[in-house]
Amino acid sequence: MSNVKFLSGERFPLEMHKVRMVQKINLLPVEERRRSMQEAGFNTFLLRNRDVFLDMLTDSGVNAMSEKQYAAMMQADDSYAGSETFYRLEAVLQDIFGAKYFLPAHQGRACEHIISKVLVKPGSVALMNYHFTTTKAHITLMGGSIEEIISDEGLNIQSTAPFKGDVDIDKLNEAIKRLGKDKIAFMRIEAGTNLVGGQPVSMSNMREVSRICREKGIPLVYDASLLSDNLYFIKTREKEYRDVDIQSITREMASLVDIVYFSARKLGSARGGGILVSDEGLFLKMREWIPIYEGFLTYGGMSVREMEALAVGLRETMDMDVISQTPIFVEALCNELIAEGAPVLTPPGGLGCHLDATEFCSHIPQTQYRAGALAAAAFIAGGVRGMERGTLSEQRNDDGSERLADMELLRLAMPKRVVTLSQIKYIADRIVWLYKNRHLIGGLEFVEEPKMLRFFFGRLKPIGNWPDLLVEQFRKDFGESL
Ligand SMILES: *Cc1c(COP(=O)(O)O)cnc(C)c1O
């Protein structure tokens, strides 16, 4: 395969960087892992990092930065207004995306807030390939709703389709016909579709969506937070782009949409976010809100040091040696698990390895949060912290009933250039052990349940004493070790 490095003969990833700074991590004994899970209310978000061995919670703000990014931080210009740092970042973004205007914001959800504030009216509908938690929350807060029009294959857990994040064009046409243009706030395409397993969107699909939206006058918004993995997949899976460089692919994608926004906690391996737009009217409407919610227009809630790191990180994102690292590591972990029969979402995408909790924990009812239970069990089994992406991550319906998720996943995110191959082997070993003992895992129920984004800080408890049984079995199988 062009441009991606593997050890000869095998699809065994090769790191295209060397490690020059490290952080010590702790591996607590299984009894202490069980205790800290209890203290965290069986919610992996509430664990203290000192108790975590391998932190696979997210790819957000935890990616390894390059020496050039750290060096750039030293030249940051602290001025409140008119900072040179802003102009440097703006120039990089304008060049990479070919857009006219850049509005800075403190992170991805802040961009969603500003975009929703301008484009969403009460009763309007935002169409999208698939929702992201914070996106949906901001649209709903503005009185709008969302409709997902992802390809059917996108919700098929085991698949060989190369672009499961693609929009279903028939569903798009049908929705426009049914709702009418005026009721549609915007169409949103999410790169590297997060909640369905980091699955990419093809350029050919984007072209088609863009053509339809332009013809009907519907604004097209592109969430580029997970762009780097998506670029890798376009280059390696979409034939006509095999010989096109990453920069040209990025420009072409951006040319198809009206607004690009991103979380720089993911894209560019820094922290922050921003909105790119070329239409002056839209720019002026969104600009009004930046000083109110984010900060003055030349920093938008970001630290100038992070902005410098971002400018360099974005340039580095245009390099296949850099952006191939996450997908090939995800693939390596998925392949280890598949070889032992553990159920994972396929094909391996970007972002992380996704365990299929529906199959893994088929004995646990969906209303007892099987993916959340699996997340707690994985931490007890190996000190590995993943994130529930299933019913727990949904919000209840207005009548208080559970909104059951389309998929019940445990995501083991792959922070960029952070995890080593022996750690991948360790994770696979513990997950395979858990799979063999899956009958021991039980359900969870809420003790404290917040109304909004409950997965972040809700507290739960196990139904029955299954965590103790799991620890007992672990000791039997592993003896005194670890
Ligand atoms: C993380 C993420 C966001 C939100 O970004 P934050 O910086 O965490 O606010 C939005 N969209 C997608 C696809 C994401 O992965």
The ligand as an SDF file (V2000), in Angstrom:
LIG
                    3D

 15 15  0  0  0  0  0  0  0  0999 V2000
  -14.6520   15.7750   20.0670 C   0  0  0  0  0  0  0  0  0  0  0  0
  -15.5950   16.0870   18.9930 C   0  0  0  0  0  0  0  0  0  0  0  0
  -16.3590   17.2570   19.0160 C   0  0  0  0  0  0  0  0  0  0  0  0
  -16.3260   18.2090   20.1840 C   0  0  0  0  0  0  0  0  0  0  0  0
  -15.0610   18.7590   20.3610 O   0  0  0  0  0  0  0  0  0  0  0  0
  -14.5560   19.2470   21.8250 P   0  0  0  0  0  0  0  0  0  0  0  0
  -13.2690   19.8990   21.5530 O   0  0  0  0  0  0  0  0  0  0  0  0
  -14.4540   18.0250   22.6710 O   0  0  0  0  0  0  0  0  0  0  0  0
  -15.5860   20.1840   22.3320 O   0  0  0  0  0  0  0  0  0  0  0  0
  -17.2020   17.4950   17.9530 C   0  0  0  0  0  0  0  0  0  0  0  0
  -17.2820   16.6370   16.9240 N   0  0  0  0  0  0  0  0  0  0  0  0
  -16.5780   15.5060   16.8640 C   0  0  0  0  0  0  0  0  0  0  0  0
  -16.6990   14.5950   15.6980 C   0  0  0  0  0  0  0  0  0  0  0  0
  -15.7010   15.1860   17.8940 C   0  0  0  0  0  0  0  0  0  0  0  0
  -15.0110   14.0360   17.8300 O   0  0  0  0  0  0  0  0  0  0  0  0
  1  2  1  0
  2  3  1  0
  2 14  2  0
  3  4  1  0
  3 10  2  0
  4  5  1  0
  5  6  1  0
  6  7  2  0
  6  8  1  0
  6  9  1  0
 10 11  1  0
 11 12  2  0
 12 13  1  0
 12 14  1  0
 14 15  1  0
M  END
$$$$
